[in-house]
């Protein structure tokens, strides 16, 4: 494989040197960077040049700072930069594939580099919410198409042929006669061509694709599989020290005293000290830092640490208390009204209708990234009258440019005093949106005036997570004599902090089927908590899908209906609830994936006793996904998930290999979470700490996953999250089909099931 993982800094430095004496014009800039790179460079983002009017977040070149998306060397090697954090979702491969496709490159000629961190140059460099692909789709196409047109212009000049008769393919500019020139041969001249206007660019049709839609191995796969990949936790810098940080088990506790003298005497320990935080769990909480010569030394010392905590103003949250309070509200409307249309009360009072009510419960859960939180920081204090403090940081985070914000707000550093490196993330699922572990590393490095790598233990990682919020839903529904859904009511009970809903507890009127049914009512009651919560793979959808799809299945069964027919009927006529908004439910697309999943799974086939099929759908993160789980349950309530059939519509697939991996990973993650994962807390302290009391699915229990994509004509959307929400209700509906027993509570171990 030719995919190389190298640092981009050397390339960027050479280009910056070339730029120093360049005339600050587009042609002067292109000439300079063409010479500096030994070929052609197409740079990203500058505030006043090409594409600024059509897309304020996108321009191709900057006359001041260069960070190139595309560089072509005279030997034909094509370098494409990937600017967004890679955390296993595959965008480091997918984004360059889009550029290479429009460029007309041969993928084998492409080397992918992780870009430097500069949102001024690259635009939004954050990742999360399955938004990277839809947010950058047009931007990446423009980058490739612009370079393509510049190569064609160069080829037309050299070959003395009309531009209209030329095209790019296989890293060449080609003519129907067979004449061609390679990108390498044309690189320097192409760099001197005018950057085309955005309005003049055209993009390939799907039937012309040679890269998009194929299966491409991840550009880091070789180094990952051979153990050579460098994640944040692998960072090594000269003279680096190692650190651990211990915070109060009760969220918000303050340090009163600690056995620091004893800790400092332990082998390999260099220093130990109390850090006074600012009280914000998203930034810096009180704790004790231990600094030493290696990770083993500081972890060993941490086990011997004895701290007296002041918990007077700390959290007193109780999971059992929340459960009791929520159950007392079951059957009530209460709370804040979200939607009220039609007349649900009349339908519930109609004696010809069948009315059901149920209470559903789902727990807090942890992110459990394979790589615990870590960060390497080197805070260098200024010396002399004219010198200033500086910070260099290796930050495995979903928003590397946000480091500048905390460097400013917490440490008073301007952006030009900070260098941010963007290592690969060992999983995130929303966890690394928050940056408190970065602040901890910076503070410790500042205190010891040396580079420090902070690593959390697995216990730290679980107890001090930003958890997926637990919650409850009291639901009620009615079907008429024909088994049609005629009324739906939902009382959502979620979590808030200081009067603001936490991530995953935002319940909206657009939640299916509130807009689809004629008579609907929904309200919410929020419980105030101190336990930190944050986005967790498909926030909100990962819990509401379980409730809604399970309860709709209950209503279908009560009405004597097959769930496939019931669900399709509930969607109504094909329509888009918010025309033109890709992030709104399209019932036509929904029905298509529902029918496809059912067909491919053999919906309606005869199964042996104790075995059943369960169907579920969810619209999440602009994706329409349906899943059918085939499940058997034995007399001891042991579950076997034999197969999960998935149908997905996220528009055209960029990398088929990556897309399949995302769907399969989401299914396994969803099954692992629903089976036995649960975070509880009493008196403000999380009760779980490691894999012995927070279980994960083992590989031998993973189901077969069969995925089918509908490659519709809509713009592509993300796939990291939306395949997870339908998994839980598909499995619980299959359990009912196999046993006649309803599951209204997660995890399944709480209901006596095992796997």
N, C-alpha and C positions, 0 to 999 in steps of 0.2 A: 504493500500500500504506500501511496505517496503522501498521504495526509501527515503533515508534520505539526507538532505542537511546539511552537517557539514563541519567545517574547517579541512583541512588536516594537519595543522601545528603540532598538538600534535603527530600524527602518525609519521610524518617525524622526529620530534625531538627525539622520542624514538628510531627510527632506527639509527639516527646519533649517539646517545649515544652508541648503541650496536656496531657501526662501529669503535668507537674510539680505541678499543683495538683489533680489528680483524686483522688477517693476510691479507695483501693486495694481496690475490690470489682469483681466482674465487670461489674455494671451500670454502676458509675461509670466503669470503664475503657472500656466500649463507648461510653458517651455521650461521653467525652472524645475518643476516637479518631475517633468519627463526626464530631464538630465539627471536629477538627483536619484531617481529610482532606476536609472538605466533603461527606461522605457516609458510606458504610459501609466499615469496615475489619474484616477477619477476620485476626487475627494468629496467628502460629505459636508454638509451644513455650514452655511455662512449666512448672515442675516439679510444681505441685500443683493444677492445674485440670483442665478437661475432658479426657477420654481418658487420663488418667494411669494409671488402673488397667488399661485394656484394652491399652495400648501404652506402656511406660515411656519410649519415645523420641519420643512424640507427644502434645502437648496443643495446644489451639487458641489460648489466650490467656495472656498474662503481665501481671501488674499492675505489673511493674517495668520491663521493657524491651520495646519494641515493634519488631518487624520483620515487616510484614504480608505474607502471601501474596496476599491479595485486598483490593483497594480499589475501591469504586464511587463515582464522583462524581455530583453532582446532574444533570450533563448526560448521564449514561448511560455515560460512558467507564469501562471496567473495566480496572484495572491488576492484573496478576498477576506476582508475583515468581518467578523461577527461581533456586533457591538453589545449585545444583551447578555445578562448572566445565564450561564448554562448550569442547570441543576437537575438534569436527567430528563428534561422535557424535549430535548432534541433540536432546539432552535439553533445551536451552533452549526448544525448541518443544514437545517431547513432553510434558513435565511440566505446563506450563500448559494443554495440550489436555485432559489428564485432569481438571484442576480445572474448566475451562470446560464440559466435558461434563456433569459432575454438577451444576454450578451452573445449567445451562440457559441459558448465555450464547450470544449470536451471536458467532462468532469474529471477525467484522469489527469488533466493538466492543472487542476486547481489545488492550491494549498490554502487551508483555512487557518487564520490567526485570530486569537482573541484580541479585540481592540484595546487600546488604552481607554481610560475613563475620562470622558469629556462630553457632557451633554451639549455644550456649545458647539462641538464639532459633529457629534453623532445623533443629536436629538435625545429623546427619552430612552435611557439605557436601563430602565427598570424591567422586571419580569414579574408576572403575577396575574391572576384572574383570567388566565387563558387568553390574554389580550395581545401578546406579542405578534403573532401571525396576522390577525386582522388589522392591527395598528401599523404594521410595517409592510404589508403586502404591496400596496401601490408604491411605497417608497423604494423597496428593493427592485421592483419591476422597472421603475424609472432609472435607477442607477444602472441596471444592466442594459436597458434600451438606449440610454444616452451614450454609453460607451460603444455600443454596437454601431450607432449612427456615425460616431467619430471614426471608427475603423472603416466603415463603408466609404466615408468621405476620403480618407487617406488612400484606400484601395482604388477608388475612382481616379484619383490624381496619378498614382503610379502606373496603373494598368491602362490609363487613358480610355476608360469605359464609362458609360452613363451610370450614375448612382442607382437609377431605377432598375438596372439590370443586375445589381449585385445584392448579395445577402451574406449572412454569416452562418457558418456551420462548422462543427469540429475544430474550433479555434482558428478558423480561416475566414477570409473574405473570398467568396467564390462567385464565379460567373457560369452561366448555363453552358458555355463552350468548353468548360473544364479548366479554364485558367483560374488560378487562385494564388493568394499570398497568405502567409501565416500571420497571426497576431504579433508574433515576435518580430517578424520582418517589418511590420507596419507600426510598431509601438511608438517609436519616437515621433514619427510624422503624425500619427493619430492624436498624440498629446497636444499637437499644435493646432488642431481643428477647433472651430468654435463649438462650445457646448450648446446643443440644440435646445430650443425652447420647449417647455413642458407640453404646451398645447400641440406641438408638432409630432410628438412621440406616438407611436403605435405599438401595441403589444401583440404577442403571439396568440393565435387561437389555440384552444385545448388540443385539437388534433395535430398541431405542429410540435407539441412538447416532446422532447427527447430526454429530459432530466426530471422535470416535475411529474409526479405520479409514479415514478419508478421506485424501486427499493434500493436505497443507498445506505451502506454501512456508516454508522456514526463516525465522524472524523476523529473522535477520541477513543473509539472502541479498541483499537489495537493496544494503545498504551494502558488503557484501563484493564484489559484482560491479562496483560503481562505484568501488571503491578507497577508500571512506570508512570502512571498518571499522577499529576500533582494537584491535590485538593487543598483547601485552606489549611487543614490540619497537618499537611506535609511541609508547610513553609519552613525554610531554614535560611537564616541570615547570619552574617558574621557576628560573633560575640553575643549571640542571643541567649537570654535567660528564659526561664520557664515559670509559669505562674498558675496558681489555683485560686479560686475566689469562693468564699463561703458566706452565704446569706441566711437570714433567719428562716427556719421552716415555716413559721407563721408569717404570712405575707405582710410586709411593712414593719416588721420588728426592728428595733434599733440596738446597736451594740452598747452594752454597759461595761463589760470587761472581757478579757480573754487571756489565756495562758501564753502570751506571746514570748516570754523569756524561754519557756520550755520548748516551744516550737523552733525558735531560732537556733537552739543547740542540737537539733536533730540532723542526721547525716544529709549532706547535700543542700541544706537550706541556707540561703544567703540572707534573707530578711523576711519579716512578718510584721504587718501593721494593720491598723484599723482604717478603713475608708469611710468617710462620712458622705452619705449620698444626699440626693436632693429630694428624695421621697417619691420620685416618679419611676415606677417599675419599667417604663419604656426607656429610661435613661440610666439612672444610677441609684441603686438602693444601698443602704448601709451594709457593710460586710467586712470580712477579714481577708486580706490578701497574703498569700504565701508565695515567695519568690525563691527559686532554687536553680540548681545546675541541670536538672532534668525533670521530666514529667513524673517519673516514679517517685522522686524525692518529695515533690510538693504534694502529690496525691497521698503518699504515706503520712506526711506531716498533717495533712488535712484530717485524716482519720483520728489523729490524736488531739485535735483542736477542741478546746473546751471554752464555750462562749456563754456568758450570761446575757440574756436578751431582755430588753424592755418591750413588752407587747401591749402596753397600755392603750396605744392608739392603733394597734395593728388590726388586721382582719379578724372577724369572728364568724365568717361564713360557715354555714352548715348545710351539707347536701340533704341530710335527712329532714332538716327543717324546711328546705325548699320543696321536697317531695310532699310533705304533710300539707304545706300551704297550698300547693297546686291541686292536690286531691280535694281539698275543701272547696275549691272553685269549680270542680267538675259539674257540668250541667248548667252553669250560670253564663250569662252573656258578659256582664261586667267589662271593665277596662275601657280602652279607647276604641271607638268604632272605626273600622277600616273601610268597609263597604256595606251598603244596605240597599238592595234592589229587589223589586218584586215584593212578594209576601210569603216569607218562609213560614210564619206562624200558621197561616191558613193551610198550607200544604201539610204541615206537621199535624194539624188537627183533623185533616181529612181522613175519615175512617176507611176510605178505599185505598189509601196509600199504606205502604209498609215503611215504618220509621225505625231507625236504629240510632243509638248513641254509644260512643266509646271514648275511653281515656287512653292516650298514648304517652309514653315516657321515653326519653332518650338522654344518655348521660353526657357529661363532659368527657372529652378524650384528648390525648396528647398527640403531638406530631410524630414523635419517635423517629426522627431522621437518623439514617445510618451513621452519619458523621455528627457527633455532638457539637454544640456551639463552640466556636473557637475564633481567635483573632490574633494576629501578630501586629504589634505596633511599635514604632520607634519614635518616641517624642524626644527631640533634640532641643535643649534649651539654648537660647541665643547667648552669645558671648561678645562682649565689647559694646561700645556705644551704638554702633550702626547695625549690629546683627539682630536677628529676630528668631523667635522660636519656630521650629519646623516639625512637621509630622509626616512620616511615611508609614503607610498602613496596608496590610494584606487582609482584605475584608471579604470573607465569603458571605455576601449579602445579596438579597434580591434587588436592592437599590444602591449600587456602589456610589453614585453621585450624591446620595443623601449623607454620606460621610462628611461632606463639606458643611452640611447644616449643623451636625453635632459638634464638629471641630470649631465652628463659629460660636454656636450658642453656649456650649459648655466650656470651651477652652480659649475662646477669643482669637482663633486663628482665621486669617483670611484664606480664600481659596488658593492663592498663589504660594501659600506657606505649606500646602498639603499635597502629597503625592499619594494617589490611591491605586492599588493594584487589585485586579479582579480575578481571583482564582476560581476554579471550578467548585461548585457546591455539592456536597455529598447528601443531596436530598434537601427539601425545604417544605413543600406543600403549604406554603404560607407562613411558616415559622420565621424565616429569615427576613421578613418584612420589618421586624423590630430590630433595634440596634443596641440594646443594652449591653450585650457582650462586647460590642465594639468600644463603648464608652468605658467599660471596666478595664479593657486592655490598655486603652490610651491613658487612663488615670494611673494605672500601675506603672506603665512605662515612664510616665512623667515623674512619678515619685522616686524611681530608682535610677532615672537618667540613663537608660539603656534599652536596647530592643528586647521586647518581651513577647513570648507566645503564651497567651492564656488559653487553657483547654478546660472545658467543663467535664466533670464526670458524668456517667450515665444517670446517676442519682440527681445531680444538678439539673440535667436536661429534662427529666420527667417532672421533678418537683417545682421547677421554675420556668415552666413552659408558658406560652400564651395559648390557652387551651381552646379547643372547639367547645363552644358553649352548649351545655345541656339545656333541656327544656321540656315542655309538656304541651299537648294539644287536646282539648276537649272538643270532639267533633260530633256532628249530628247530620243525618241526611234522610231523605225520603225518596222512594221510588213508587211510581204509580202502578196500577193493576197490570200494565204491560211490561213492567220492569224497567221503565225509563226513569233516569235521574230527573227529579223535578224540584228538589230543594237541597241546599247544602249550607251548613253552618260550621264555622270554625272559630274557636276561642283559643288563640295562640298565647302561650305563657312563656316569655323569654327573659333574657337577662340584660340589665343595663348597669352602667357605672356613672355615677354623678349625673343621672338623668338622661344619659345618652346610650342608646342601644349598642351593645357590643357586636362585633362582627359575627355574623351567623344568626343573629336574633332580630334581623330586620324583616318583618313580615309585611307583604304588600298586597294590594288588591288585585295585582296581576297574577297571583298564584293560581295555577290551575286547580279546580275548575270554576273559580269564582266568576270569571268573565264568560264562561261557556254556558252556565246554567241560568235559567230565567229568574229563579228566586235564590238569592244568596245573601248571607250575612256573615261578616267576620269582624272580630274585635281582638284586642291584645291587652294583656296584663304583663307588666314588667316588674321583675324582682331586682332590687338594687344589690349588687355584690361588689366585693373588692378583688376577688380572684381574677388575675389577668386573663383576658380572652383575646383571641385574634383569629384571622382567617385560617381556615383549615380546608383543605381540598374540596372545592365546590361549596363555599360558605352558604348556609341557609338551605340550599337544595339538598345537601347530604342528609338533612334530617326531615325536612318537610316532605320530601318524596316518599320516605318510608311511611309517614303517617297518611298522606293523601292517597297514595296508590294502594296501600293496605286497606284503608277504610272504603275506598271505592270498590275494591274487590269484595268486601263484606256486603256492600249494598247490592252489587251485581248478583251475588249468591242468594241474598234474601229475596231478590226479585225474580229468581229462577233463570237468570241470564248467563250466557257464556261471557267471560270477562273480555275477550277480544271484541265481540260485537258491542258490548256495553261501552267499552272505552272508545271505540271508533264513533259510536253514536254520540257520546258525550262531547266529542270534539266539535260536532256540528259541521256546517258547510265549510269547504275549503276557504280560508281567509287569513289575512294577516291582521292581527289586532292593532298594530300600529304601522300602517303602510310605510314601507321604505326603511323601517328601523330593523336592522338585522338582529337586534337583541330583543325582539318581541316574538311571541309565539306565532308560528305559521301552522294552522291546523292541517293544511294539505301536506306539509312536510312531516308533521307529526303522524298522521295516519299512514303515510308511506313507510316510515320506519317501523311502526307498530305491526303493520301487515307483513313486512319483510321479515322481521324477527320471528313472528309466529309461523310463517311459512317455512323458513329454514330450520326451525326447531321441531317441526312436525306437530304443530299445535293440534290437539284433538286425537292424537294417536293413543292406542291402548297401551297402558303401562301396568306392570305387576302391582300387587297390593303393597302399600307402603312406599310407593313412588309416585311423584306428581310433577307437573309443570306449573311454573308460576310466571306470569307476565307483568311487566311494569314499564312505564314510560316516564321520562322527565325531560323538560326543556330547561337547560342550564347553560349559562355562559354562551349564549347564542347558538347552542347545539341542540339538535333534536335526536334523542337516543332512546331506543327501546331494547329491553333485554328479556330473555326467557331463560329461567333456571330450571334444570332438571335435577330433582333432589329426591333422595330416599331417606327414610327415618326408621330406625329399628325399634324394638320393644324397649330399649334402654334410652331412647331419645338421642341416640347417636346419629348425627347428620352426615350424609355424604352428598356433596355437590358434584354431580357427575359432569355436567357441562353447562356452560353459560353461552347462549347465542346472542350476539349483539348486532344491532342494526344502527348505523350512524349516518346522519347527514350534517356535515360541517362544510359543505361545498367541496371544491376540488382538493384532493389530498396532495400535499407537497411531497412528502417522503413516505411511501407506503410502509417501509420497514419501521420508521419511527412512529407512524400512526398506529400500527398494530401493537407496538410495544406500549404505547400510552394506554390503549384500551385494555390490554391484558393486565398491565400494572394497576389500573384503576379497579378492575374486577377483583384482583387478589387483595388489594388494599381495602376495598369495601367489605369483602368477606372476612378478612382478618379483624377489622374494626368491629363489625356487628357480632362476631362470635363471642369475644371475651374481653374486650378493652373497655375500661371504665375508670375514670378518675373521680374519686370521692374526696371530700375534705370535711373536717370537723374543727371547730374553733379556729378557722382560718388556715389550717395546715393540711397540705395534700398528703393523703395516706399511702399512695403508691410510690415506688422508688426505683424499680428495676424490672427486668424480664421475669423474675420469679413471681411478681404479683401484677404484672401488666403484660399479658400474654400476646404472642404474635403467631400468625399462621405459619406452619412448617411447610416446606416445599412439597412433601409427599401428600399434603392435604389440599393442594391447589387444584382447582378444576381445569378441565379442558375449556379453552375459550375460542369460540369460532366467531369471527368478525366479518361483517358485510358492510361496505360503504356505498351509500348513494352519492355519487359525485355530481351533485346538482350544479346549476349554472350560477348559483349565488357566490358572492365573494367568500373566500375561505375564512373560517374562524378557528379558534383554538381547541385543543383536544386533551390538554393535561388534566382537566377536571370533570367534564360532563359525563363521562362513562361511569363514574362512581355512584351517583345518587340512585339510579334504578336498581342497583344490585340488591340492596337490602329488601325492598318490597318484592322483588322477583323471587327471592329465596323464601321470604315469609309466606307469600301466596302459594308457593310450591309446597311448603310445609303443610298448609291447610289442605291442599289438594291431596297430599299423601296421608294425612292423619285426621283431618277434620278439626284440628286444634288451631286456634288463633294465637298469633304472637303480636302483642301490643306494647312490648317493652324491650329495650336493648340494654345491655348485650344479651345474647341468647343464653349465655350461661346462667343469667339470673332467672331464666324460665326453665332451667334444668336440662338444657340441651348441651351437647358436646360435639366435637368433630374429630 
